Amino acid sequence: MAPSAVVNSNSGPVVLHHQVHTVITEVKITEGQWLLLAKVVFFNDDGDFQDAAAQLLASPGNEPIQIDLSIASVPPAGGEGHAARFSSVSLLAWWQVDREETIQLVCWAYKGGAIRSSLVAVRANLLDPTTDQPTNNFPLPPGLPQ
């Protein structure tokens, strides 16, 4: 029987440098409909604002789910140098796959890192009330492609 949930995490830190796309964590899912929940905490390790992004990515050809952000840097007490600034990001996606897929949480930033990341996939297939058997035939939530 296929699992009803898959979880992976990475406490980090994972170094993010020069906007290189870096896989933070990943899960393998099987055929069906899945609710994907990802969380990552970015930190800025230089003295300026910097752009960063988190992305849920499947096999090539699938549209990624992405969030872009700008992470501030805060001067430390005393005003010398810089102190890391943290930003937490969460992503939520509904994904339907017709074969086994690896879903990746991919992040990038100019100079910083990622900590306390997690990626959870929960099988969204429901039981058919007339047969008590698993089914993929149910309407998706409003706003998602049917």
C-alpha positions in Angstrom: 0.0 0.0 0.0 1.3 3.5 -0.9 2.1 5.8 2.0 -0.5 8.5 2.9 2.1 11.0 3.9 5.8 11.5 3.2 8.0 13.9 5.3 11.6 15.1 5.0 13.4 17.9 6.7 16.8 19.5 6.9 17.8 21.5 10.0 20.7 23.0 8.1 22.3 25.3 7.7 22.5 25.0 4.0 24.8 27.7 2.4 23.1 29.8 -0.3 25.6 31.8 -2.4 25.5 33.8 -5.7 21.9 32.8 -6.5 22.8 29.2 -7.2 19.7 27.0 -7.1 20.2 24.6 -4.2 18.1 21.5 -3.3 17.3 21.9 0.4 15.2 18.7 0.8 13.0 16.4 -1.3 10.3 13.8 -1.1 9.2 11.0 -3.4 5.5 10.7 -4.1 3.5 8.1 -6.1 0.6 8.4 -8.5 -2.3 10.4 -7.2 -3.2 13.8 -5.7 -1.0 15.3 -3.0 -1.1 18.3 -0.8 2.4 19.7 -0.4 3.5 21.9 2.5 7.0 23.3 2.6 8.7 25.7 5.1 12.2 27.2 5.1 13.9 29.9 7.2 16.3 32.0 5.2 19.0 34.1 6.7 20.9 37.0 5.2 24.6 36.9 5.9 25.7 40.2 4.4 25.1 43.9 5.2 22.5 44.6 2.5 19.0 43.7 1.5 19.1 40.7 -0.8 16.7 38.8 -3.0 15.9 35.2 -2.3 13.4 32.6 -3.5 11.9 29.2 -2.5 10.5 26.9 -5.1 8.6 23.6 -5.2 9.9 21.7 -8.2 8.9 18.4 -9.8 10.2 16.7 -12.9 11.0 19.0 -16.0 8.0 20.2 -17.7 5.9 20.8 -14.6 5.3 24.4 -13.6 7.1 25.2 -10.4 5.5 26.9 -7.4 7.7 29.8 -6.3 7.8 32.7 -3.8 10.3 35.6 -4.1 11.3 37.7 -1.2 13.8 40.3 -0.1 15.7 39.7 3.2 16.8 42.6 5.3 20.0 42.8 7.2 20.1 44.5 10.6 23.1 46.2 12.1 24.1 44.5 15.4 24.1 46.2 18.7 27.0 48.7 18.7 26.6 49.4 15.0 29.7 47.6 13.7 29.5 45.0 10.9 26.2 43.3 10.4 23.9 40.7 12.0 21.9 38.0 10.2 18.3 38.7 9.5 15.8 35.8 9.3 12.7 35.3 7.1 10.4 32.3 7.3 8.7 31.2 4.1 5.9 28.7 3.6 4.6 27.2 0.4 1.4 25.2 -0.2 0.5 23.4 -3.4 -1.9 20.8 -4.7 -0.1 18.4 -7.1 -1.5 15.6 -9.2 1.0 13.1 -10.6 0.5 10.1 -12.9 3.8 8.4 -11.9 6.3 8.4 -9.1 7.8 11.9 -8.8 10.5 13.5 -6.7 9.4 16.9 -5.4 12.2 19.2 -4.4 12.3 22.3 -2.2 14.9 24.5 -4.0 16.2 27.8 -2.6 18.6 30.5 -3.6 19.9 33.8 -2.2 23.0 36.0 -2.8 24.8 35.4 0.4 23.1 33.6 3.3 21.5 30.2 3.9 18.5 28.1 4.8 17.7 26.4 8.1 14.8 24.5 9.6 13.3 23.4 6.3 10.6 20.8 5.9 8.7 19.3 3.1 5.5 17.3 3.8 3.4 15.5 1.2 -0.1 14.3 2.2 -2.0 12.0 0.0 -5.2 13.8 -1.0 -7.1 10.9 -2.5 -10.4 10.3 -0.9 -12.5 7.2 -0.3 -15.5 6.8 -2.6 -18.4 6.7 -0.1 -20.3 4.2 -2.1 -17.5 1.6 -2.2 -15.0 2.6 0.6 -12.3 2.3 -2.0 -9.7 4.9 -2.8 -10.7 7.2 -5.7 -9.0 10.0 -7.6 -12.4 11.2 -9.0 -13.4 14.2 -6.9 -13.5 17.9 -7.7 -10.4 19.9 -6.8 -10.8 23.0 -4.6 -12.0 26.2 -6.3 -9.3 28.0 -8.3 -7.3 24.9 -9.1 -7.3 23.4 -12.6 -9.8 20.5 -12.8 
